[in-house]
Amino acid sequence: MTEKYPWKKEYDIGIEEINNQHKKMLAIINRLYNESEKPDISKEFISSIITELEEYADYHFSTEEYNFMKYDYKGAKQHILIHRQFKRKISMFKEEFERNNNILNELIDFTKNWLIHHILHEDMKYAPYLKSDNNSENS
Ligand SMILES: [Fe+2]
């Protein structure tokens, strides 16, 4: 089955561990999309995928934030703030969904757009700082 939102080469930030985490986040969003298209939606199941998205986002953000400290990335404060805002937004969506408000499409749209924009415009900014140390050509 082709994925609704496939990972693309342009999302490559040059750090494999983080690329893989971005792929995994997209995979969770694709699963949410696939579930949302089913005629017999299971609210509990979708809720569990949203929880998985929250937990994985936490794990992924921790990886990035740990590396910001490790490499003393100057943009860390601003970037961490954006992570916090995303988490707050998803937990608001989740509450709405559990109150039976039909926000699933909005949630999927927001999450997909946010992730892609975040990769292209925020993660790309730290990539050269986090890469330099791993890259033997630069040392
Ligand atoms: Fe990030």
py3Dmol code that shows the C-alpha trace and the ligand (Angstrom):
import py3Dmol

protein = """\
ATOM      1  CA  MET A   1       0.000   0.000   0.000  1.00  0.00           C
ATOM      2  CA  THR A   2       1.383   3.393  -0.909  1.00  0.00           C
ATOM      3  CA  GLU A   3       1.550   5.799   1.955  1.00  0.00           C
ATOM      4  CA  LYS A   4      -0.453   8.992   1.967  1.00  0.00           C
ATOM      5  CA  TYR A   5       2.475  11.014   3.266  1.00  0.00           C
ATOM      6  CA  PRO A   6       5.694   9.311   2.197  1.00  0.00           C
ATOM      7  CA  TRP A   7       9.109  10.328   3.492  1.00  0.00           C
ATOM      8  CA  LYS A   8      10.976  12.269   0.816  1.00  0.00           C
ATOM      9  CA  LYS A   9      14.640  12.810   0.064  1.00  0.00           C
ATOM     10  CA  GLU A  10      14.227  16.525   0.722  1.00  0.00           C
ATOM     11  CA  TYR A  11      13.504  15.711   4.413  1.00  0.00           C
ATOM     12  CA  ASP A  12      16.997  14.255   4.780  1.00  0.00           C
ATOM     13  CA  ILE A  13      18.817  16.306   7.417  1.00  0.00           C
ATOM     14  CA  GLY A  14      21.996  14.239   7.095  1.00  0.00           C
ATOM     15  CA  ILE A  15      21.781  12.532  10.502  1.00  0.00           C
ATOM     16  CA  GLU A  16      20.597   8.957  10.213  1.00  0.00           C
ATOM     17  CA  GLU A  17      19.273   8.497  13.737  1.00  0.00           C
ATOM     18  CA  ILE A  18      17.079  11.574  13.441  1.00  0.00           C
ATOM     19  CA  ASN A  19      15.978  10.777   9.879  1.00  0.00           C
ATOM     20  CA  ASN A  20      14.810   7.383  11.133  1.00  0.00           C
ATOM     21  CA  GLN A  21      12.832   9.001  13.930  1.00  0.00           C
ATOM     22  CA  HIS A  22      11.203  11.392  11.442  1.00  0.00           C
ATOM     23  CA  LYS A  23      10.290   8.397   9.284  1.00  0.00           C
ATOM     24  CA  LYS A  24       8.735   6.696  12.272  1.00  0.00           C
ATOM     25  CA  MET A  25       6.701   9.802  13.116  1.00  0.00           C
ATOM     26  CA  LEU A  26       5.441   9.986   9.544  1.00  0.00           C
ATOM     27  CA  ALA A  27       4.552   6.291   9.718  1.00  0.00           C
ATOM     28  CA  ILE A  28       2.380   6.927  12.785  1.00  0.00           C
ATOM     29  CA  ILE A  29       0.657   9.818  10.978  1.00  0.00           C
ATOM     30  CA  ASN A  30       0.058   7.559   7.966  1.00  0.00           C
ATOM     31  CA  ARG A  31      -1.499   4.954  10.234  1.00  0.00           C
ATOM     32  CA  LEU A  32      -3.780   7.591  11.718  1.00  0.00           C
ATOM     33  CA  TYR A  33      -4.780   8.629   8.210  1.00  0.00           C
ATOM     34  CA  ASN A  34      -5.484   5.036   7.161  1.00  0.00           C
ATOM     35  CA  GLU A  35      -7.647   4.485  10.247  1.00  0.00           C
ATOM     36  CA  SER A  36      -9.511   7.740   9.653  1.00  0.00           C
ATOM     37  CA  GLU A  37     -10.483   6.531   6.168  1.00  0.00           C
ATOM     38  CA  LYS A  38     -12.157   3.373   7.435  1.00  0.00           C
ATOM     39  CA  PRO A  39     -15.958   3.360   7.476  1.00  0.00           C
ATOM     40  CA  ASP A  40     -16.025   1.725  10.911  1.00  0.00           C
ATOM     41  CA  ILE A  41     -13.694   3.938  12.904  1.00  0.00           C
ATOM     42  CA  SER A  42     -12.670   2.622  16.308  1.00  0.00           C
ATOM     43  CA  LYS A  43     -12.403   5.564  18.659  1.00  0.00           C
ATOM     44  CA  GLU A  44     -10.363   3.568  21.185  1.00  0.00           C
ATOM     45  CA  PHE A  45      -7.911   2.399  18.558  1.00  0.00           C
ATOM     46  CA  ILE A  46      -7.452   5.874  17.127  1.00  0.00           C
ATOM     47  CA  SER A  47      -6.977   7.214  20.638  1.00  0.00           C
ATOM     48  CA  SER A  48      -4.244   4.675  21.207  1.00  0.00           C
ATOM     49  CA  ILE A  49      -2.464   5.780  18.025  1.00  0.00           C
ATOM     50  CA  ILE A  50      -2.649   9.417  19.162  1.00  0.00           C
ATOM     51  CA  THR A  51      -1.086   8.346  22.472  1.00  0.00           C
ATOM     52  CA  GLU A  52       1.623   6.547  20.538  1.00  0.00           C
ATOM     53  CA  LEU A  53       2.252   9.711  18.529  1.00  0.00           C
ATOM     54  CA  GLU A  54       2.570  11.725  21.745  1.00  0.00           C
ATOM     55  CA  GLU A  55       4.946   9.228  23.302  1.00  0.00           C
ATOM     56  CA  TYR A  56       7.064   8.923  20.210  1.00  0.00           C
ATOM     57  CA  ALA A  57       7.210  12.697  19.789  1.00  0.00           C
ATOM     58  CA  ASP A  58       8.448  12.896  23.397  1.00  0.00           C
ATOM     59  CA  TYR A  59      11.151  10.348  22.699  1.00  0.00           C
ATOM     60  CA  HIS A  60      12.160  12.046  19.451  1.00  0.00           C
ATOM     61  CA  PHE A  61      12.251  15.536  20.968  1.00  0.00           C
ATOM     62  CA  SER A  62      14.389  14.203  23.820  1.00  0.00           C
ATOM     63  CA  THR A  63      16.895  12.858  21.305  1.00  0.00           C
ATOM     64  CA  GLU A  64      17.132  16.235  19.614  1.00  0.00           C
ATOM     65  CA  GLU A  65      17.270  18.188  22.853  1.00  0.00           C
ATOM     66  CA  TYR A  66      19.955  15.920  24.300  1.00  0.00           C
ATOM     67  CA  ASN A  67      22.059  16.608  21.219  1.00  0.00           C
ATOM     68  CA  PHE A  68      21.467  20.364  21.495  1.00  0.00           C
ATOM     69  CA  MET A  69      23.101  20.218  24.922  1.00  0.00           C
ATOM     70  CA  LYS A  70      25.838  17.911  23.788  1.00  0.00           C
ATOM     71  CA  TYR A  71      26.828  20.194  20.895  1.00  0.00           C
ATOM     72  CA  ASP A  72      25.901  23.431  22.641  1.00  0.00           C
ATOM     73  CA  TYR A  73      23.519  24.401  19.848  1.00  0.00           C
ATOM     74  CA  LYS A  74      22.732  28.105  20.103  1.00  0.00           C
ATOM     75  CA  GLY A  75      19.185  27.811  18.774  1.00  0.00           C
ATOM     76  CA  ALA A  76      18.214  25.257  21.426  1.00  0.00           C
ATOM     77  CA  LYS A  77      15.956  27.475  23.536  1.00  0.00           C
ATOM     78  CA  GLN A  78      13.767  28.561  20.619  1.00  0.00           C
ATOM     79  CA  HIS A  79      13.666  25.032  19.197  1.00  0.00           C
ATOM     80  CA  ILE A  80      12.672  23.456  22.524  1.00  0.00           C
ATOM     81  CA  LEU A  81       9.859  26.004  22.825  1.00  0.00           C
ATOM     82  CA  ILE A  82       8.481  24.866  19.453  1.00  0.00           C
ATOM     83  CA  HIS A  83       8.538  21.242  20.676  1.00  0.00           C
ATOM     84  CA  ARG A  84       6.572  22.227  23.802  1.00  0.00           C
ATOM     85  CA  GLN A  85       3.980  24.059  21.702  1.00  0.00           C
ATOM     86  CA  PHE A  86       3.523  21.023  19.478  1.00  0.00           C
ATOM     87  CA  LYS A  87       2.988  18.761  22.471  1.00  0.00           C
ATOM     88  CA  ARG A  88       0.422  21.122  23.965  1.00  0.00           C
ATOM     89  CA  LYS A  89      -1.439  21.300  20.648  1.00  0.00           C
ATOM     90  CA  ILE A  90      -1.580  17.500  20.266  1.00  0.00           C
ATOM     91  CA  SER A  91      -2.845  16.998  23.801  1.00  0.00           C
ATOM     92  CA  MET A  92      -5.586  19.581  23.116  1.00  0.00           C
ATOM     93  CA  PHE A  93      -6.576  17.751  19.940  1.00  0.00           C
ATOM     94  CA  LYS A  94      -6.624  14.476  21.838  1.00  0.00           C
ATOM     95  CA  GLU A  95      -8.926  15.881  24.494  1.00  0.00           C
ATOM     96  CA  GLU A  96     -11.251  17.187  21.799  1.00  0.00           C
ATOM     97  CA  PHE A  97     -11.256  13.839  20.049  1.00  0.00           C
ATOM     98  CA  GLU A  98     -12.077  11.999  23.247  1.00  0.00           C
ATOM     99  CA  ARG A  99     -14.954  14.412  23.834  1.00  0.00           C
ATOM    100  CA  ASN A 100     -16.343  13.130  20.528  1.00  0.00           C
ATOM    101  CA  ASN A 101     -15.516  16.218  18.553  1.00  0.00           C
ATOM    102  CA  ASN A 102     -14.729  15.420  14.974  1.00  0.00           C
ATOM    103  CA  ILE A 103     -11.233  16.839  14.763  1.00  0.00           C
ATOM    104  CA  LEU A 104      -9.421  13.797  13.407  1.00  0.00           C
ATOM    105  CA  ASN A 105      -8.824  15.212   9.925  1.00  0.00           C
ATOM    106  CA  GLU A 106      -7.712  18.492  11.423  1.00  0.00           C
ATOM    107  CA  LEU A 107      -5.343  16.670  13.763  1.00  0.00           C
ATOM    108  CA  ILE A 108      -3.812  14.659  10.912  1.00  0.00           C
ATOM    109  CA  ASP A 109      -3.475  17.731   8.728  1.00  0.00           C
ATOM    110  CA  PHE A 110      -1.913  19.799  11.477  1.00  0.00           C
ATOM    111  CA  THR A 111       0.531  17.067  12.499  1.00  0.00           C
ATOM    112  CA  LYS A 112       1.638  16.290   8.959  1.00  0.00           C
ATOM    113  CA  ASN A 113       2.099  19.965   8.045  1.00  0.00           C
ATOM    114  CA  TRP A 114       3.838  20.702  11.322  1.00  0.00           C
ATOM    115  CA  LEU A 115       6.302  17.827  10.995  1.00  0.00           C
ATOM    116  CA  ILE A 116       7.276  18.604   7.414  1.00  0.00           C
ATOM    117  CA  HIS A 117       7.608  22.320   8.073  1.00  0.00           C
ATOM    118  CA  HIS A 118       9.572  21.608  11.257  1.00  0.00           C
ATOM    119  CA  ILE A 119      12.007  19.302   9.480  1.00  0.00           C
ATOM    120  CA  LEU A 120      12.573  21.671   6.573  1.00  0.00           C
ATOM    121  CA  HIS A 121      12.810  24.907   8.539  1.00  0.00           C
ATOM    122  CA  GLU A 122      13.876  24.108  12.123  1.00  0.00           C
ATOM    123  CA  ASP A 123      15.703  20.787  12.087  1.00  0.00           C
ATOM    124  CA  MET A 124      17.707  21.837   9.025  1.00  0.00           C
ATOM    125  CA  LYS A 125      19.078  24.734  11.116  1.00  0.00           C
ATOM    126  CA  TYR A 126      20.685  22.490  13.751  1.00  0.00           C
ATOM    127  CA  ALA A 127      21.800  19.793  11.313  1.00  0.00           C
ATOM    128  CA  PRO A 128      25.234  21.300  10.492  1.00  0.00           C
ATOM    129  CA  TYR A 129      26.052  21.763  14.216  1.00  0.00           C
ATOM    130  CA  LEU A 130      25.109  18.247  15.233  1.00  0.00           C
ATOM    131  CA  LYS A 131      26.765  16.699  12.212  1.00  0.00           C
ATOM    132  CA  SER A 132      30.166  18.342  12.381  1.00  0.00           C
ATOM    133  CA  ASP A 133      31.364  16.215  15.283  1.00  0.00           C
ATOM    134  CA  ASN A 134      30.333  12.906  13.725  1.00  0.00           C
ATOM    135  CA  ASN A 135      31.808  13.778  10.410  1.00  0.00           C
ATOM    136  CA  SER A 136      35.450  12.733  10.266  1.00  0.00           C
ATOM    137  CA  GLU A 137      36.045  14.867   7.174  1.00  0.00           C
ATOM    138  CA  ASN A 138      35.519  17.972   9.293  1.00  0.00           C
ATOM    139  CA  SER A 139      37.674  17.037  12.222  1.00  0.00           C
TER     140      SER A 139
END
"""
ligand_1 = """\
1
LIG
Fe 12.764 19.370 16.295
"""
view = py3Dmol.view(width=600, height=400)
view.addModel(protein, "pdb")
view.setStyle({"model": 0}, {"cartoon": {"style": "trace"}})
view.addModel(ligand_1, "xyz")
view.setStyle({"model": 1}, {"stick": {}})
view.zoomTo()
view.show()
